[in-house]
């Protein structure tokens, strides 16, 4: 199945919209912690901001999982996308880190529609292509990361705060384009039936008791769901503090950090394109274990060696491992969960991922302030520990 065949219908619309979002994200995301630092935040405060944003999205994503099954995938996606488009312009006008924190929390709260994104993809992909589809929709939109992170770093190095403000204005313009595209191109994938208001309120309130959704889950799906929290906890070290580690412990500038991000993306895209046709042929357990092993190795490498070479190698390994692990985790949900329940299960899955981010923002942020290397070592150890139960199954399949 050629790439052009994927660029149709809902799958094609999501790939294009995520590609556009990647243009804006590649300019701003690698430098958010640096922006916060320039606005006066300490390392611990940066971690707290990360934790608060994760808490905000968790509180909205739980009812978001219900809404995507009740009001439909498309409506949820459109409302959330327009909200995010407006917020991007607010980032450009904040004057201190507390204002940034408020905007950041609102931004992530508007990501309540994330279960709808995954659900509409799973609904639109044939079962035998789910792993490949999730991998491809994750890889292709990353192409802007090949070029633009160094541009964002250059703007930050040469213009400081104003360079970041310009990046966010560009992000806002692109986000408006994505909102219009999704309005016109997406097609609803489920039959939306009117639900009495009282019933909808009960379901939304019931969604906050998310732990109930764990009951009755297939054992493997339960493991994968909880794994999301562990992976999110560990990811805070690189995603939030990678730029600070690069510019302080390693001693490179923001432009160089952007180049590292682009290099990691380039290798990740190549591996993703190679793996897309074959990933569904490998046992899910083997593929998942391989991804987790790469993540653990990446973190241990950063913790052991503070150099540009180690940081670049680790960023590449982490990127590949994370893409494989996430694609397989999402595919497993599609394998085991029926379409009418996927929105709710994805809401639960994402909620647990954000719980991991909340804890990671506080705990990893504190550990990083004490010892940057230790924060990476702890992250690697947790991933390795959680991957251990898969070893027996993997060896049995050899």
Beta strands, then each sheet from edge to edge (+ up, - down):
end
